[in-house]
Amino acid sequence: MKRLRLLPIALVPAVVLGLAACAGSGAGDPSASASASSTASAITSCPKPGKASAAIDVSGDFGGKTAPTVQFDKGLKASPPQATVVTKGSGAALKKGDYAQVAYSVYKASSAKKLGTVGFDQGNAQVLSVGGSGFGALLACSHVGDRVAAVGASSALGFNTGGDIVVVADLLAQTPVKSEGTPQSQNPDLPTVKDKANGEPEITIPDKPAPTTTTAEVIKQGDGDTIAEGDTALVQYKGVLYDGGKEFDSSWSKGQPTTFTIAEGSLIKGFVTGLVGQKVGSQVMIVVTPGDGYGATPPEGSNIPANATLVFVVDVLAKG
């Protein structure tokens, strides 16, 4: 199983989700100049507000389609990093183990030059893990709806842009770890799905021959954005063999969701076919034929036999 480097954007804090994929080759790395950094010197507790973070002036609509206007004096510094809540949200308090959708802009503190924006008017917001070190530590002391302005060494805040940076972030939403869509009728001729209390799917294989074409069925219908080919998506997934129902891979077994680029070359064709056109919030069951899966040459160590029909159940949690 190859490790995917996902979310190929200009600025990627070290808390971006990017776990081992169940299929395909790796996606392209983020920009070498501003990709996820080592967290050896990263903060591990909430930055306190101070004169430096309070000197960052931010205006514009929270979570708007245009990035906020950010002004501060060149050469701004803070050691240890500081963070001020510019706008206090009324949503849930985030805690370690949660996932949050965040839009943010990053500036070089010495020159006040913008290094990049994620979300707002530059694509989708990013799903980040809460807790740990760096930017995740800042999120762990925040609420949904907060707009936060932080300043400090890039490595301490979880970036590798170098030098001190200013980050202005809107904490847009908490991302669920399981599908919360509306249950749909299931075809008894296909594998059926029933969730455990924590949301992990239990898959029952029918006493019928496998479909001869890759087949997707919506188990729960979400109402979020539609997944297009080439999008990245945060998902929970479970894969079992049609013959016997044995599990061969699962994000549930790994203990956390993962991100995939929904594109052939990154994932097997059947996985992409089953997810393109689905909505965020949905749970989708996909029966993948050998021709759209691994065929006669499954990955070594995958526990997938040659020419196996596969069954995936995928909870589509967010698009990023």
Secondary structure, DSSP 8 states (H G I E B T S, - for coil): --B------S---TTB---B-SSS-------TTSSB---TT---S--B--HHHHT-EEES-TT-SS--EEE--TT---SS-EEEEEE---S-B--TT-EEEEEEEEEETTTTEEEEEEBTTBS--EEEE-SSSTHHHHHTT-BTT-EEEEEEETTTTTB-S-SEEEEEEEEEEE--SS---EE----TTS-EEEE-TTS-EEEE--SS---SS-EEEEEEE--S-B--TT-EEEEEEEEEETTT--EEEEHHHHTS-EEEE-SBTTB-HHHHHHHTT-BTT-EEEEEE-GGGTTTT---TTS---TT--EEEEEEEEEE-
